[in-house]
Each structure stands twice: as C-alpha cells, then as structure tokens.
Amino acid sequence: MGNDTSRSKRAEPLMVNSVAKAFKVLNVFDKGHGSLTLSQIAQLTGMDVSTAQRFTHTLTQLGYLRKDPLTRQFELAIKTLDLAYHYTRGSRLVDRAMPVLQHLSKETEEAVSLTILDGTEIVFVCRYLSRQSLNTDVITGSRLPAYCTSPGRAILSRLPEAAVRDILDRSELRQRTPSTPDTIEEVLARLDEARSKGYAHAFEEIYHGDASVGAPILGPDGGVIAAVSIAVPLARLSREEVLETFPKLVIAAARGISFS
C-alpha cells in the first residue's frame, strides 16, 4: 500500500489532493443522491467524517453546496451551474455548433444533440428536445456509453484503431436491449459500416422505441472532436424512413460545424 502511494505521488507531483477531494464531494451528488447527510457523503467519498465535514463546510461557504437548516442534509447549490455556463460560453465548438443545431432542430422538429467523447462515454454538451421524442431523461450533461450510441460510434469510427481498441477494452459491453452489440467484434463491424457511410445509426440499443443517426465533427487538424445526432421515436417512423431521411441531414450539419 505504501509503495503504491509513493508511486502515485511520484507519477502526479503537481496533483493538489485537496482540490481532487473537493470535486470528489461534488461528484457524489446525482439523480439518486440529490440530498445527502454528512455521514452519507463521508461513506460515498471514502473520507472520514471529520475530513468530509471540512470539505462540505468549505464548499458551502464558497456557494457550491447548500445545507438545509432543518434536515441538515447537503445538496448542490445553483452556483455549480456556473461551471457549465463558463464551459459552454467559452467553447469555440459550442459557439460554432449552436446556429447549425438550431437550424437542424427547426427543420426536423426532432431531438438534436452535440456530443463529445469523454473516456468510454459520450457527454451531451447541447441538446434540443422535441415534443415528439421519447422520455429518456437524456438532457444536457447526460452521459451514455459510446459503443452503443450513434454519436458515440460516429466519433469512434474516425479514431485510430489503437484508440478504439483501448476504449472498447475499457467499456462494459453488455446487452442493454436485445439490439445492443455486446462483443468487440460486433462493435467493430458497426464502426466499419459507419466509417464507409460517413454516419452511424443505432436502433433501440439503449432505449426501446428509440432510433438515432449521428455524424462526426472534425477539428482544425482533421481529427474527430465531436458528433451531431438526431434522435427519433420509431413509433412514428420506420427504420427505412429514418435511414432515408436523416443521414444526409446530420452529415451536412457535421460538415457545417467542422473546422476543416
């Protein structure tokens, strides 16, 4: 244990552990843990209660946590949204994508998204919802596995083979629905198809009744940096209609956003 700690410190000499612990506290709050007691925060972060108390007090004083005076439970404060706001307002990608996404949303009246790859997952950076879309709880900030989503596979299809293999090796490949690919060979075959066609599609691979089509967005150096996608309910459109209508639209949108 001591040797592992020493190696960790040598490997990350600039790491400020107190900052890492502060973010660890913030990250325990999610859909299932909207409000937490001090002891729950300590348990979820692996800290002792005294350490957790110091971090929750500091974060409360800074405005990132709120403590209910009656229940004495903590929850994220509105100030945490400042981080997302500064990201979106300072992102060249988001600034470039917004008018294209707005146009695509008005033209199709379907759910339109901008996503980026983070580890083995895609993150929805911008999302325009549709009145007709499924209630899948996918909003800005949501994360989904890259390997079984159309924007995720659109991004993976433009990455080097070694990077793709590494991501798939670290992914939890399992069948979320009967249509979800659960082997590396299946995913690679779908990536080959996406690479040849210039877009990826996914039918009911995470949510029943959901279809999506995504295309890769390229950066100034020609490398993939994001994806644009459209999600539609299969209750209104057949698979044939989805593939006939939306690929050309997402490809055009991706080219409009791309830097190269």
N, C-alpha and C positions, 0 to 999 in steps of 0.2 A: 504493500500500500504506500509506504513512504517513498519507495523508488519511483512508483507511478506518479506521485505528486511532484517529485523533483523533476522528472522528465517533462511533466506538463508545464511546470514553471519555466523550464529552460526553453520549451517549444514556444511559449507565449510570454516573452519577457515584458511586453508592453500591455498585457491584459490588466485592466483595473477590475479586480474581483468584486468590489463593492458596486460598481456600475452593473456588472453582469447579474449580481444578486437582485438589484433593484428591478431590472427588467424581468427577472425570473418571477418576482412577486406580481408584477403587472400581467404576466402571461398566464397566470393560473385562473384568471377571470375569463370565463367563456360562457357559452349558452347553458351549460349545465351547472355553472358556478358563478351566477351573476352577483350573489351576495355571499360573503364568507366571514366567519369568525376568525379571530386571531389564531386560535389553535388549528383551525382548518387550513389557514394559509401556511402555518408552520409545517403541518403534515404534508401538504401538497408540494411545498418547495424543498422539503428535506432539511429545513432550518430548525434550530431550537426556538422555543417561544420568545426568549429574550432577544435573539437576533431578529426574528420576524417582527417583533414589536418596534425595534429601532427603524427598520425599513418602512413599515406601514406608517409610522409617525412622520418620518421624513417625507414620504410620498404624499401624505395627507397635507402636510404643511406647504408643499410645493403645488398642491392643487390637482394632483393626478389621481388621488383616492379620496373618497368621501366616507365618513364614518357616521352611521345612523346613531343619534344620541339615545334612542330607546332600545333598539336591538343590539347595539354595539357591534353590528356587522359592517364590514367594509365593502365598497363597490367602486367600480371605476367612475371617475368624475368626468365631466364634459370636456375638461382640458385635454384628455387623452386624444380627442379628435383633432387637436391642433397638429399632431404629428402627421396624420393622414392628409390634412389640409396642406401643410407645407410640402409634403411629397408631391401631391398632385399639382399644386400651383408651380412648383419648381421643376417639374419633369418636362423635358423637351418632347418626349414621346407622347405624353398625355396631351400636351398643348397641340401637337400636330394631329393627333388622332381625333380629338373632340368634334371638329366640324364634320369629319368623314363619318363618324359614328352617328351623329345626329341625323345626317342625311340618310344613312342606311336605315336607321330606326323609322324615320318618317316614310321612306319608300316601301319598306316591307311590313311595317306595323308588327314586327316580331321582336323578340328579345335579342339585343345586340350587345356584345361584350368585347372588351380589350383585356387580354390576359398576358401575364409574364410567367416564366418558369422560375421556381424557387426550390431548389433541391429536386425532389421527386414529384413535386406538386405544381399545379398552376394556381396563380392568385388572380382573382378578378379585380383589376385595377379600376375599370369603369364598366358599368352595366346599365343599359337602358331596358327597363322591363316592358312587357307587353300586357295589355289587358287580357290577351288570349293565352298567355303562357301558363304552364303548369306551376302549381305552388310547390316549388322545390327548395325554397329557402336559400337560393343562391343569390347573393347580393354583393355589392362592392366589398372587397375584403375576404370573401369566401375562398376556401381552398378545396381543390379536388385533385385526385391522382392524375398525373399527366398521361399515363399509359392507356387509360380507357376513356379519354375525352377527345373531342375533335380538335380543340385548340391545342391541347397538350401534344397530340400526335402530329399536328401541323408543325409545331416547334421542333419536336424530336426528329421529324423527317429531314430537317435541314442541319442537324448537328453531326459532327464527326462520329464514325462508328464506335470508336472507343468511348466517347462521352455517353452515347446512347446505351451501350452495354453496361457502363457503370451505373447509370440511372436505373435501368431495369433490374440490375442485380440488387440495388438497394430498395426497390419498390416492393410493396406487399401485393403480389399478383394473386388475386382471388376473385371468384365469381360473385360480383355484387348482384347480378341478374343472370339469367341463362345466356344472355348475349355478350357478357363480359369476357374478353380474352384472358386466360389465366396461365398462359405459358409464354416464355420469351419468344419462342418460335412464332406463335400466333401474332404477337405484337409486332415483331419484325416484318412479318408478311404484310400487315396493315400499313406499316411505315413505308415499305417499298411501294405499295399502291399510292399512298399519299404523295410520295416523292415524284412518282411518274405523272400524277394528275395535277399536282400543284395545290391540292387541298386535301383535307381529311374529313371523314364523316364518321358519326357514331350514332347508332340506333339502340336506344334502351340499354345502354351499357352500365348506367348508374341508376337512372330513374325510369320506371315503366312509363311508356307512352311519350317519351321524350326523344327528339331527334336533333342533331346539331351538325353544322358544317363549319369548318374553320380553315383559315389560310395563314401562312407565315408572313410576318412583317420583318423586313431586313433593315439592318443598321447601315451606317455610312461605309463600313468596310465590307458589306455584302453578307455578313453573318446574321443569323436569325436573332431577334431580340424580343419578339412578342408574337401574338396572334390575334386576329379578329375573327369572331364567330357569330353565327346566328343560331338560335335555338327555337324550335317549333314543336307544337304538340301533334302527335300522329293521329289524334282524334279528328283533326281537320284535313290533314294532308297525308297522302300515301308516301311510301318510301320513294317510289318513282317520281312523284311530283316534287319531293324535297330535292332529289338529285338533279332534276331537270331545271329547277328554278333558282336555287341558292348558291351553288358553287361559283358561277360566274360573278355573282354579286360580291361574295366575300373575297374572291381573288382580286377584283377591281378595287375594293376597299383597301385590301392589304397593300396593293401597289400604290394607292394614293397616300397611304401613311408612311410607307417605307422611305428611308433616307437615301437609298441607292437604286 
